[in-house]
Amino acid sequence: MTPPDTKLNDILAINSTLASSPALNSFAARYGRYCLSKLANVLFASELQRRVSANGVNLVSVSLNPGFVGTDNAISALPAFFQPLMRFLGSTPLQGARAALFAATAEEIDKDQKRYKGKYLNPDGSVALPSVLARNIDLARDLWELTAQAVKNMLGER
Protein backbone atom coordinates (compact mmCIF):
# COMPACT_ATOMS: atom_id res chain seq x y z
CA MET A 1 0.00 0.00 0.00
CA THR A 2 1.23 3.48 -0.81
CA PRO A 3 1.51 5.66 2.31
CA PRO A 4 -1.26 8.30 2.51
CA ASP A 5 1.34 11.05 3.03
CA THR A 6 3.15 10.20 -0.22
CA LYS A 7 4.78 13.19 -1.91
CA LEU A 8 5.86 13.18 -5.53
CA ASN A 9 7.49 16.60 -5.79
CA ASP A 10 11.05 15.64 -4.87
CA ILE A 11 13.11 12.78 -6.25
CA LEU A 12 14.95 12.42 -2.96
CA ALA A 13 11.66 12.01 -1.11
CA ILE A 14 10.55 9.35 -3.60
CA ASN A 15 13.84 7.50 -3.28
CA SER A 16 13.59 7.72 0.50
CA THR A 17 10.06 6.29 0.42
CA LEU A 18 11.16 3.47 -1.88
CA ALA A 19 14.15 2.65 0.30
CA SER A 20 12.37 2.98 3.64
CA SER A 21 11.96 -0.74 4.20
CA PRO A 22 14.74 -2.33 6.26
CA ALA A 23 15.00 -5.09 3.67
CA LEU A 24 15.02 -3.57 0.19
CA ASN A 25 14.19 -6.88 -1.44
CA SER A 26 11.58 -7.99 1.06
CA PHE A 27 8.08 -8.67 -0.20
CA ALA A 28 6.84 -5.54 1.61
CA ALA A 29 9.46 -3.33 -0.06
CA ARG A 30 8.84 -4.79 -3.53
CA TYR A 31 5.08 -4.46 -3.07
CA GLY A 32 5.48 -0.85 -1.92
CA ARG A 33 7.48 -0.01 -5.04
CA TYR A 34 4.88 -1.77 -7.18
CA CYS A 35 2.04 0.20 -5.56
CA LEU A 36 3.87 3.50 -6.03
CA SER A 37 4.47 2.71 -9.70
CA LYS A 38 0.76 1.91 -10.21
CA LEU A 39 -0.21 5.14 -8.44
CA ALA A 40 2.15 7.07 -10.71
CA ASN A 41 0.55 5.50 -13.80
CA VAL A 42 -2.94 6.61 -12.75
CA LEU A 43 -1.79 10.09 -11.74
CA PHE A 44 0.19 10.60 -14.94
CA ALA A 45 -2.71 9.52 -17.18
CA SER A 46 -5.15 11.86 -15.43
CA GLU A 47 -2.70 14.78 -15.51
CA LEU A 48 -2.01 14.16 -19.21
CA GLN A 49 -5.76 14.33 -19.82
CA ARG A 50 -6.10 17.59 -17.86
CA ARG A 51 -3.25 19.18 -19.81
CA VAL A 52 -4.29 18.12 -23.31
CA SER A 53 -7.92 19.03 -22.65
CA ALA A 54 -6.86 22.48 -21.39
CA ASN A 55 -5.03 22.96 -24.70
CA GLY A 56 -7.94 21.81 -26.85
CA VAL A 57 -6.26 18.58 -27.95
CA ASN A 58 -8.72 15.82 -28.86
CA LEU A 59 -7.17 12.89 -27.03
CA VAL A 60 -8.42 10.35 -24.49
CA SER A 61 -5.96 9.31 -21.81
CA VAL A 62 -6.95 6.46 -19.50
CA SER A 63 -5.22 4.31 -16.91
CA LEU A 64 -5.91 0.63 -16.55
CA ASN A 65 -6.31 -2.02 -13.91
CA PRO A 66 -5.59 -5.34 -15.63
CA GLY A 67 -6.38 -7.27 -12.45
CA PHE A 68 -3.96 -9.88 -11.16
CA VAL A 69 -2.27 -11.36 -14.19
CA GLY A 70 -0.52 -14.62 -13.42
CA THR A 71 2.71 -13.98 -15.29
CA ASP A 72 5.91 -15.65 -14.11
CA ASN A 73 7.21 -12.25 -13.03
CA ALA A 74 4.12 -11.46 -10.96
CA ILE A 75 3.97 -14.92 -9.40
CA SER A 76 7.67 -14.94 -8.49
CA ALA A 77 7.24 -11.66 -6.59
CA LEU A 78 4.85 -13.35 -4.16
CA PRO A 79 5.78 -15.38 -1.08
CA ALA A 80 6.31 -19.01 -2.09
CA PHE A 81 3.29 -20.33 -0.20
CA PHE A 82 0.95 -18.03 -2.24
CA GLN A 83 2.38 -18.88 -5.64
CA PRO A 84 0.36 -22.03 -6.48
CA LEU A 85 -2.92 -20.40 -5.46
CA MET A 86 -2.21 -17.22 -7.40
CA ARG A 87 -1.13 -19.18 -10.46
CA PHE A 88 -4.60 -20.76 -10.32
CA LEU A 89 -6.52 -17.53 -9.55
CA GLY A 90 -4.61 -15.10 -11.77
CA SER A 91 -5.75 -14.33 -15.27
CA THR A 92 -3.68 -15.24 -18.30
CA PRO A 93 -1.59 -12.55 -20.01
CA LEU A 94 -4.14 -12.47 -22.84
CA GLN A 95 -6.97 -11.94 -20.36
CA GLY A 96 -4.87 -9.29 -18.61
CA ALA A 97 -4.53 -7.40 -21.88
CA ARG A 98 -8.30 -7.02 -22.17
CA ALA A 99 -8.52 -3.54 -20.62
CA ALA A 100 -5.62 -2.23 -22.70
CA LEU A 101 -7.10 -3.66 -25.89
CA PHE A 102 -10.48 -2.16 -25.01
CA ALA A 103 -8.90 1.25 -24.34
CA ALA A 104 -6.99 1.16 -27.62
CA THR A 105 -9.77 -0.11 -29.89
CA ALA A 106 -13.27 0.35 -28.46
CA GLU A 107 -15.46 2.58 -30.58
CA GLU A 108 -17.48 3.54 -27.52
CA ILE A 109 -14.50 5.41 -26.08
CA ASP A 110 -14.35 7.58 -29.18
CA LYS A 111 -18.13 8.02 -29.23
CA ASP A 112 -18.40 8.88 -25.50
CA GLN A 113 -15.07 10.61 -24.84
CA LYS A 114 -16.43 12.65 -21.94
CA ARG A 115 -17.17 9.43 -20.02
CA TYR A 116 -13.63 8.09 -20.48
CA LYS A 117 -11.29 11.09 -20.48
CA GLY A 118 -8.77 10.77 -17.67
CA LYS A 119 -10.57 7.77 -16.19
CA TYR A 120 -9.41 4.56 -14.57
CA LEU A 121 -10.66 1.35 -16.20
CA ASN A 122 -11.35 -2.05 -14.66
CA PRO A 123 -10.22 -5.25 -16.38
CA ASP A 124 -13.57 -5.40 -18.24
CA GLY A 125 -13.19 -1.80 -19.49
CA SER A 126 -15.76 -0.31 -17.14
CA VAL A 127 -14.94 3.03 -15.51
CA ALA A 128 -13.86 2.70 -11.88
CA LEU A 129 -13.02 5.10 -9.08
CA PRO A 130 -9.30 4.92 -8.25
CA SER A 131 -7.92 5.37 -4.74
CA VAL A 132 -8.11 8.69 -2.90
CA LEU A 133 -4.38 9.25 -3.57
CA ALA A 134 -4.87 8.53 -7.27
CA ARG A 135 -7.54 11.26 -7.41
CA ASN A 136 -5.26 13.88 -5.85
CA ILE A 137 -4.85 16.62 -8.48
CA ASP A 138 -1.95 18.26 -6.63
CA LEU A 139 -0.09 14.94 -6.46
CA ALA A 140 -0.67 14.41 -10.20
CA ARG A 141 0.62 17.90 -11.00
CA ASP A 142 3.68 17.39 -8.76
CA LEU A 143 4.49 14.09 -10.48
CA TRP A 144 4.13 15.70 -13.92
CA GLU A 145 6.41 18.60 -13.02
CA LEU A 146 8.99 16.34 -11.38
CA THR A 147 8.97 14.06 -14.42
CA ALA A 148 9.35 16.99 -16.81
CA GLN A 149 12.31 18.28 -14.81
CA ALA A 150 13.90 14.84 -14.69
CA VAL A 151 13.60 14.51 -18.46
CA LYS A 152 15.13 17.96 -18.97
CA ASN A 153 18.00 17.02 -16.67
CA MET A 154 18.57 13.75 -18.52
CA LEU A 155 18.59 15.52 -21.86
CA GLY A 156 20.95 18.19 -20.55
CA GLU A 157 18.40 21.01 -20.80
CA ARG A 158 17.90 23.49 -17.99
JOLIN-V785376 format. One record per residue. N is the residue number from 1. RES is the residue in one small letter. OMEGA is omega in whole degrees, -180 to 180 (NA if undefined). D_FIRST is the distance of its C-alpha to the first C-alpha in whole Angstrom. Layout:
BEGIN
n = [N,N]
res = [RES,RES]
omega = [OMEGA,OMEGA]
d_first = [D_FIRST,D_FIRST]
END
This chain:
BEGIN
n = [1,2,3,4,5,6,7,8,9,10,11,12,13,14,15,16,17,18,19,20,21,22,23,24,25,26,27,28,29,30,31,32,33,34,35,36,37,38,39,40,41,42,43,44,45,46,47,48,49,50,51,52,53,54,55,56,57,58,59,60,61,62,63,64,65,66,67,68,69,70,71,72,73,74,75,76,77,78,79,80,81,82,83,84,85,86,87,88,89,90,91,92,93,94,95,96,97,98,99,100,101,102,103,104,105,106,107,108,109,110,111,112,113,114,115,116,117,118,119,120,121,122,123,124,125,126,127,128,129,130,131,132,133,134,135,136,137,138,139,140,141,142,143,144,145,146,147,148,149,150,151,152,153,154,155,156,157,158]
res = [m,t,p,p,d,t,k,l,n,d,i,l,a,i,n,s,t,l,a,s,s,p,a,l,n,s,f,a,a,r,y,g,r,y,c,l,s,k,l,a,n,v,l,f,a,s,e,l,q,r,r,v,s,a,n,g,v,n,l,v,s,v,s,l,n,p,g,f,v,g,t,d,n,a,i,s,a,l,p,a,f,f,q,p,l,m,r,f,l,g,s,t,p,l,q,g,a,r,a,a,l,f,a,a,t,a,e,e,i,d,k,d,q,k,r,y,k,g,k,y,l,n,p,d,g,s,v,a,l,p,s,v,l,a,r,n,i,d,l,a,r,d,l,w,e,l,t,a,q,a,v,k,n,m,l,g,e,r]
omega = [178,-179,-178,180,-180,176,-180,-178,-176,-177,178,178,179,179,178,178,-178,-177,-173,-180,179,180,-174,-180,177,178,-179,180,179,180,177,178,177,-179,179,179,178,176,-180,178,-178,179,-177,180,-180,178,175,180,179,-176,-180,178,179,180,176,180,-180,-177,176,177,178,170,-170,169,-180,-173,178,179,-174,175,178,-180,-180,-179,-177,178,-177,173,-173,-177,178,-169,180,180,-178,175,179,-175,-176,177,177,176,178,176,179,180,-175,-178,180,178,176,-178,-177,-170,-173,178,-178,177,178,-178,-177,-175,-178,-179,-172,-175,177,-174,-180,-175,174,179,-180,179,178,179,-179,176,179,-179,178,179,-178,177,-176,-177,179,178,178,179,179,179,180,-178,177,179,179,179,179,179,178,179,-180,-179,178,177,179,NA]
d_first = [0,4,6,9,12,11,14,15,19,20,19,20,17,15,16,16,12,12,14,13,13,16,16,15,16,14,12,9,10,11,7,6,9,9,6,8,11,10,10,13,15,15,16,18,20,20,22,24,25,26,28,30,31,32,34,35,34,34,31,28,24,22,18,18,15,17,16,15,18,20,21,22,19,16,18,19,15,15,16,20,21,18,20,23,21,19,22,24,21,20,22,24,24,26,25,21,24,25,23,23,27,27,26,29,31,31,34,33,30,33,35,33,31,30,28,26,26,22,21,18,19,19,20,23,24,23,22,18,17,13,11,12,11,12,15,16,19,20,16,18,21,20,18,21,24,22,22,26,27,25,27,30,30,30,33,35,35,35]
END
